[in-house]
Amino acid sequence: MTNQIHGHDVMEMMTASNQSYSKGSLKEAIIGKFGSEARFHTCSAENMTAEELIEFLAQRGKFKENTGGFSLKPDSMCRH
């Protein structure tokens, strides 16, 4: 059975790390924490790979560009 992780868990991981990521380094961090077989869901999407989740979050404007790559925008998580 595949491990289903909510996108909020990834966003909380990013917040807790207090670091900037590239898409590649974020993917590595996600796989390191949740495993290579994990699949992700959000309030509006399901069964995404780590790479698909990163693209989904980027398209939703959840990331803030900075000199080191990007980080999570403050207050970008919905609270439900």
MODELLER restraints for C-alpha pairs under 7 A, 6 or more apart:
rsr = mdl.restraints
at = mdl.atoms
rsr.add(forms.Gaussian(group=physical.xy_distance, feature=features.Distance(at['CA:2:A'], at['CA:37:A']), mean=6.38, stdev=0.5))
rsr.add(forms.Gaussian(group=physical.xy_distance, feature=features.Distance(at['CA:2:A'], at['CA:38:A']), mean=5.99, stdev=0.5))
rsr.add(forms.Gaussian(group=physical.xy_distance, feature=features.Distance(at['CA:2:A'], at['CA:39:A']), mean=6.69, stdev=0.5))
rsr.add(forms.Gaussian(group=physical.xy_distance, feature=features.Distance(at['CA:3:A'], at['CA:37:A']), mean=6.94, stdev=0.5))
rsr.add(forms.Gaussian(group=physical.xy_distance, feature=features.Distance(at['CA:3:A'], at['CA:38:A']), mean=4.70, stdev=0.5))
rsr.add(forms.Gaussian(group=physical.xy_distance, feature=features.Distance(at['CA:3:A'], at['CA:39:A']), mean=6.00, stdev=0.5))
rsr.add(forms.Gaussian(group=physical.xy_distance, feature=features.Distance(at['CA:4:A'], at['CA:38:A']), mean=5.99, stdev=0.5))
rsr.add(forms.Gaussian(group=physical.xy_distance, feature=features.Distance(at['CA:4:A'], at['CA:39:A']), mean=4.95, stdev=0.5))
rsr.add(forms.Gaussian(group=physical.xy_distance, feature=features.Distance(at['CA:4:A'], at['CA:40:A']), mean=5.42, stdev=0.5))
rsr.add(forms.Gaussian(group=physical.xy_distance, feature=features.Distance(at['CA:4:A'], at['CA:41:A']), mean=6.92, stdev=0.5))
rsr.add(forms.Gaussian(group=physical.xy_distance, feature=features.Distance(at['CA:5:A'], at['CA:38:A']), mean=6.90, stdev=0.5))
rsr.add(forms.Gaussian(group=physical.xy_distance, feature=features.Distance(at['CA:5:A'], at['CA:39:A']), mean=6.18, stdev=0.5))
rsr.add(forms.Gaussian(group=physical.xy_distance, feature=features.Distance(at['CA:5:A'], at['CA:40:A']), mean=4.71, stdev=0.5))
rsr.add(forms.Gaussian(group=physical.xy_distance, feature=features.Distance(at['CA:5:A'], at['CA:41:A']), mean=6.25, stdev=0.5))
rsr.add(forms.Gaussian(group=physical.xy_distance, feature=features.Distance(at['CA:6:A'], at['CA:40:A']), mean=5.57, stdev=0.5))
rsr.add(forms.Gaussian(group=physical.xy_distance, feature=features.Distance(at['CA:6:A'], at['CA:41:A']), mean=4.97, stdev=0.5))
rsr.add(forms.Gaussian(group=physical.xy_distance, feature=features.Distance(at['CA:6:A'], at['CA:42:A']), mean=5.63, stdev=0.5))
rsr.add(forms.Gaussian(group=physical.xy_distance, feature=features.Distance(at['CA:7:A'], at['CA:40:A']), mean=6.12, stdev=0.5))
rsr.add(forms.Gaussian(group=physical.xy_distance, feature=features.Distance(at['CA:7:A'], at['CA:41:A']), mean=5.85, stdev=0.5))
rsr.add(forms.Gaussian(group=physical.xy_distance, feature=features.Distance(at['CA:7:A'], at['CA:42:A']), mean=5.31, stdev=0.5))
rsr.add(forms.Gaussian(group=physical.xy_distance, feature=features.Distance(at['CA:8:A'], at['CA:77:A']), mean=6.97, stdev=0.5))
rsr.add(forms.Gaussian(group=physical.xy_distance, feature=features.Distance(at['CA:10:A'], at['CA:30:A']), mean=6.93, stdev=0.5))
rsr.add(forms.Gaussian(group=physical.xy_distance, feature=features.Distance(at['CA:14:A'], at['CA:72:A']), mean=6.61, stdev=0.5))
rsr.add(forms.Gaussian(group=physical.xy_distance, feature=features.Distance(at['CA:15:A'], at['CA:72:A']), mean=6.69, stdev=0.5))
rsr.add(forms.Gaussian(group=physical.xy_distance, feature=features.Distance(at['CA:19:A'], at['CA:71:A']), mean=6.73, stdev=0.5))
rsr.add(forms.Gaussian(group=physical.xy_distance, feature=features.Distance(at['CA:20:A'], at['CA:68:A']), mean=5.51, stdev=0.5))
rsr.add(forms.Gaussian(group=physical.xy_distance, feature=features.Distance(at['CA:20:A'], at['CA:69:A']), mean=5.63, stdev=0.5))
rsr.add(forms.Gaussian(group=physical.xy_distance, feature=features.Distance(at['CA:20:A'], at['CA:70:A']), mean=5.13, stdev=0.5))
rsr.add(forms.Gaussian(group=physical.xy_distance, feature=features.Distance(at['CA:20:A'], at['CA:71:A']), mean=4.89, stdev=0.5))
rsr.add(forms.Gaussian(group=physical.xy_distance, feature=features.Distance(at['CA:21:A'], at['CA:68:A']), mean=6.88, stdev=0.5))
rsr.add(forms.Gaussian(group=physical.xy_distance, feature=features.Distance(at['CA:21:A'], at['CA:69:A']), mean=5.28, stdev=0.5))
rsr.add(forms.Gaussian(group=physical.xy_distance, feature=features.Distance(at['CA:21:A'], at['CA:70:A']), mean=5.33, stdev=0.5))
rsr.add(forms.Gaussian(group=physical.xy_distance, feature=features.Distance(at['CA:21:A'], at['CA:71:A']), mean=6.26, stdev=0.5))
rsr.add(forms.Gaussian(group=physical.xy_distance, feature=features.Distance(at['CA:22:A'], at['CA:69:A']), mean=5.11, stdev=0.5))
rsr.add(forms.Gaussian(group=physical.xy_distance, feature=features.Distance(at['CA:22:A'], at['CA:70:A']), mean=6.42, stdev=0.5))
rsr.add(forms.Gaussian(group=physical.xy_distance, feature=features.Distance(at['CA:27:A'], at['CA:50:A']), mean=5.97, stdev=0.5))
rsr.add(forms.Gaussian(group=physical.xy_distance, feature=features.Distance(at['CA:27:A'], at['CA:51:A']), mean=6.29, stdev=0.5))
rsr.add(forms.Gaussian(group=physical.xy_distance, feature=features.Distance(at['CA:30:A'], at['CA:50:A']), mean=6.67, stdev=0.5))
rsr.add(forms.Gaussian(group=physical.xy_distance, feature=features.Distance(at['CA:39:A'], at['CA:47:A']), mean=5.22, stdev=0.5))
rsr.add(forms.Gaussian(group=physical.xy_distance, feature=features.Distance(at['CA:39:A'], at['CA:48:A']), mean=5.26, stdev=0.5))
rsr.add(forms.Gaussian(group=physical.xy_distance, feature=features.Distance(at['CA:39:A'], at['CA:49:A']), mean=5.18, stdev=0.5))
rsr.add(forms.Gaussian(group=physical.xy_distance, feature=features.Distance(at['CA:40:A'], at['CA:46:A']), mean=6.31, stdev=0.5))
rsr.add(forms.Gaussian(group=physical.xy_distance, feature=features.Distance(at['CA:40:A'], at['CA:47:A']), mean=5.43, stdev=0.5))
rsr.add(forms.Gaussian(group=physical.xy_distance, feature=features.Distance(at['CA:40:A'], at['CA:48:A']), mean=4.86, stdev=0.5))
rsr.add(forms.Gaussian(group=physical.xy_distance, feature=features.Distance(at['CA:40:A'], at['CA:49:A']), mean=6.25, stdev=0.5))
rsr.add(forms.Gaussian(group=physical.xy_distance, feature=features.Distance(at['CA:40:A'], at['CA:53:A']), mean=6.71, stdev=0.5))
rsr.add(forms.Gaussian(group=physical.xy_distance, feature=features.Distance(at['CA:41:A'], at['CA:47:A']), mean=5.81, stdev=0.5))
rsr.add(forms.Gaussian(group=physical.xy_distance, feature=features.Distance(at['CA:41:A'], at['CA:48:A']), mean=6.33, stdev=0.5))
rsr.add(forms.Gaussian(group=physical.xy_distance, feature=features.Distance(at['CA:62:A'], at['CA:72:A']), mean=5.99, stdev=0.5))
rsr.add(forms.Gaussian(group=physical.xy_distance, feature=features.Distance(at['CA:62:A'], at['CA:73:A']), mean=5.62, stdev=0.5))
rsr.add(forms.Gaussian(group=physical.xy_distance, feature=features.Distance(at['CA:62:A'], at['CA:76:A']), mean=5.60, stdev=0.5))
rsr.add(forms.Gaussian(group=physical.xy_distance, feature=features.Distance(at['CA:63:A'], at['CA:70:A']), mean=6.01, stdev=0.5))
rsr.add(forms.Gaussian(group=physical.xy_distance, feature=features.Distance(at['CA:63:A'], at['CA:71:A']), mean=5.47, stdev=0.5))
rsr.add(forms.Gaussian(group=physical.xy_distance, feature=features.Distance(at['CA:63:A'], at['CA:72:A']), mean=4.61, stdev=0.5))
rsr.add(forms.Gaussian(group=physical.xy_distance, feature=features.Distance(at['CA:63:A'], at['CA:73:A']), mean=5.18, stdev=0.5))
rsr.add(forms.Gaussian(group=physical.xy_distance, feature=features.Distance(at['CA:64:A'], at['CA:70:A']), mean=5.27, stdev=0.5))
rsr.add(forms.Gaussian(group=physical.xy_distance, feature=features.Distance(at['CA:64:A'], at['CA:71:A']), mean=5.29, stdev=0.5))
rsr.add(forms.Gaussian(group=physical.xy_distance, feature=features.Distance(at['CA:64:A'], at['CA:72:A']), mean=5.82, stdev=0.5))
rsr.add(forms.Gaussian(group=physical.xy_distance, feature=features.Distance(at['CA:64:A'], at['CA:73:A']), mean=5.11, stdev=0.5))
rsr.add(forms.Gaussian(group=physical.xy_distance, feature=features.Distance(at['CA:65:A'], at['CA:71:A']), mean=6.63, stdev=0.5))
